Amino acid sequence: NDLIEDLDTPCDDKDILEHETIFNEELSSKPVVSTQTQFGYAYVLVKSRYDNDIRKGIRLLRELCQSGVDQRDFVYFLAVGHYRLSEYNEALKHCERILGMEPGNTQAKQLMEVIKRKRKKDAMIGAAVLGGGAVAVTGGLLVAGAVIAGGIAALRRR
């Protein structure tokens, strides 16, 4: 699926640096950074390979939404950022927000399905890891019990 590949493919660090430079130049030379510049920088940040960048991108997108401009694109990339941080419930809330604005939005519907599948897959992996840990602990306890029982039996024979 192209959407999943796009969601999971990080942005190039050069793109992030380029947008950061533009953002910082505007920040220092103008009273307010333009919506376009802030969105461009936020977009590359939520596509970063680094969690701190993604969080910063989410913060910039939230600022854009709070400025009275609750554009679908801002909310969509909020969902993408939360998805990339494995914050699936938060990501789903943003998808639902988009569908509240545009009930027929196929991009939001597709993203919701991807998020739900990923959440389910991660939950299954987590359960398998926990289950494997429980088996290891149980196995270890059985071995320890056998060693102790063997030791007690040996002491009784003396």
Secondary structure as a PSIPRED ss2 file (coil, helix, strand):
# PSIPRED VFORMAT (PSIPRED V4.0)

   1 N C   1.000  0.000  0.000
   2 D H   0.000  1.000  0.000
   3 L H   0.000  1.000  0.000
   4 I H   0.000  1.000  0.000
   5 E H   0.000  1.000  0.000
   6 D H   0.000  1.000  0.000
   7 L H   0.000  1.000  0.000
   8 D H   0.000  1.000  0.000
   9 T C   1.000  0.000  0.000
  10 P C   1.000  0.000  0.000
  11 C C   1.000  0.000  0.000
  12 D C   1.000  0.000  0.000
  13 D H   0.000  1.000  0.000
  14 K H   0.000  1.000  0.000
  15 D H   0.000  1.000  0.000
  16 I H   0.000  1.000  0.000
  17 L H   0.000  1.000  0.000
  18 E H   0.000  1.000  0.000
  19 H H   0.000  1.000  0.000
  20 E H   0.000  1.000  0.000
  21 T H   0.000  1.000  0.000
  22 I H   0.000  1.000  0.000
  23 F H   0.000  1.000  0.000
  24 N H   0.000  1.000  0.000
  25 E H   0.000  1.000  0.000
  26 E H   0.000  1.000  0.000
  27 L H   0.000  1.000  0.000
  28 S H   0.000  1.000  0.000
  29 S H   0.000  1.000  0.000
  30 K C   1.000  0.000  0.000
  31 P C   1.000  0.000  0.000
  32 V C   1.000  0.000  0.000
  33 V C   1.000  0.000  0.000
  34 S C   1.000  0.000  0.000
  35 T H   0.000  1.000  0.000
  36 Q H   0.000  1.000  0.000
  37 T H   0.000  1.000  0.000
  38 Q H   0.000  1.000  0.000
  39 F H   0.000  1.000  0.000
  40 G H   0.000  1.000  0.000
  41 Y H   0.000  1.000  0.000
  42 A H   0.000  1.000  0.000
  43 Y H   0.000  1.000  0.000
  44 V H   0.000  1.000  0.000
  45 L H   0.000  1.000  0.000
  46 V H   0.000  1.000  0.000
  47 K C   1.000  0.000  0.000
  48 S C   1.000  0.000  0.000
  49 R C   1.000  0.000  0.000
  50 Y C   1.000  0.000  0.000
  51 D H   0.000  1.000  0.000
  52 N H   0.000  1.000  0.000
  53 D H   0.000  1.000  0.000
  54 I H   0.000  1.000  0.000
  55 R H   0.000  1.000  0.000
  56 K H   0.000  1.000  0.000
  57 G H   0.000  1.000  0.000
  58 I H   0.000  1.000  0.000
  59 R H   0.000  1.000  0.000
  60 L H   0.000  1.000  0.000
  61 L H   0.000  1.000  0.000
  62 R H   0.000  1.000  0.000
  63 E H   0.000  1.000  0.000
  64 L H   0.000  1.000  0.000
  65 C H   0.000  1.000  0.000
  66 Q H   0.000  1.000  0.000
  67 S C   1.000  0.000  0.000
  68 G C   1.000  0.000  0.000
  69 V C   1.000  0.000  0.000
  70 D C   1.000  0.000  0.000
  71 Q C   1.000  0.000  0.000
  72 R H   0.000  1.000  0.000
  73 D H   0.000  1.000  0.000
  74 F H   0.000  1.000  0.000
  75 V H   0.000  1.000  0.000
  76 Y H   0.000  1.000  0.000
  77 F H   0.000  1.000  0.000
  78 L H   0.000  1.000  0.000
  79 A H   0.000  1.000  0.000
  80 V H   0.000  1.000  0.000
  81 G H   0.000  1.000  0.000
  82 H H   0.000  1.000  0.000
  83 Y H   0.000  1.000  0.000
  84 R H   0.000  1.000  0.000
  85 L C   1.000  0.000  0.000
  86 S C   1.000  0.000  0.000
  87 E C   1.000  0.000  0.000
  88 Y H   0.000  1.000  0.000
  89 N H   0.000  1.000  0.000
  90 E H   0.000  1.000  0.000
  91 A H   0.000  1.000  0.000
  92 L H   0.000  1.000  0.000
  93 K H   0.000  1.000  0.000
  94 H H   0.000  1.000  0.000
  95 C H   0.000  1.000  0.000
  96 E H   0.000  1.000  0.000
  97 R H   0.000  1.000  0.000
  98 I H   0.000  1.000  0.000
  99 L H   0.000  1.000  0.000
 100 G H   0.000  1.000  0.000
 101 M H   0.000  1.000  0.000
 102 E C   1.000  0.000  0.000
 103 P C   1.000  0.000  0.000
 104 G C   1.000  0.000  0.000
 105 N C   1.000  0.000  0.000
 106 T H   0.000  1.000  0.000
 107 Q H   0.000  1.000  0.000
 108 A H   0.000  1.000  0.000
 109 K H   0.000  1.000  0.000
 110 Q H   0.000  1.000  0.000
 111 L H   0.000  1.000  0.000
 112 M H   0.000  1.000  0.000
 113 E H   0.000  1.000  0.000
 114 V H   0.000  1.000  0.000
 115 I H   0.000  1.000  0.000
 116 K H   0.000  1.000  0.000
 117 R H   0.000  1.000  0.000
 118 K H   0.000  1.000  0.000
 119 R H   0.000  1.000  0.000
 120 K H   0.000  1.000  0.000
 121 K H   0.000  1.000  0.000
 122 D H   0.000  1.000  0.000
 123 A H   0.000  1.000  0.000
 124 M H   0.000  1.000  0.000
 125 I H   0.000  1.000  0.000
 126 G H   0.000  1.000  0.000
 127 A H   0.000  1.000  0.000
 128 A H   0.000  1.000  0.000
 129 V H   0.000  1.000  0.000
 130 L H   0.000  1.000  0.000
 131 G H   0.000  1.000  0.000
 132 G H   0.000  1.000  0.000
 133 G H   0.000  1.000  0.000
 134 A H   0.000  1.000  0.000
 135 V H   0.000  1.000  0.000
 136 A H   0.000  1.000  0.000
 137 V H   0.000  1.000  0.000
 138 T H   0.000  1.000  0.000
 139 G H   0.000  1.000  0.000
 140 G H   0.000  1.000  0.000
 141 L H   0.000  1.000  0.000
 142 L H   0.000  1.000  0.000
 143 V H   0.000  1.000  0.000
 144 A H   0.000  1.000  0.000
 145 G H   0.000  1.000  0.000
 146 A H   0.000  1.000  0.000
 147 V H   0.000  1.000  0.000
 148 I H   0.000  1.000  0.000
 149 A H   0.000  1.000  0.000
 150 G H   0.000  1.000  0.000
 151 G H   0.000  1.000  0.000
 152 I H   0.000  1.000  0.000
 153 A H   0.000  1.000  0.000
 154 A H   0.000  1.000  0.000
 155 L H   0.000  1.000  0.000
 156 R H   0.000  1.000  0.000
 157 R H   0.000  1.000  0.000
 158 R C   1.000  0.000  0.000
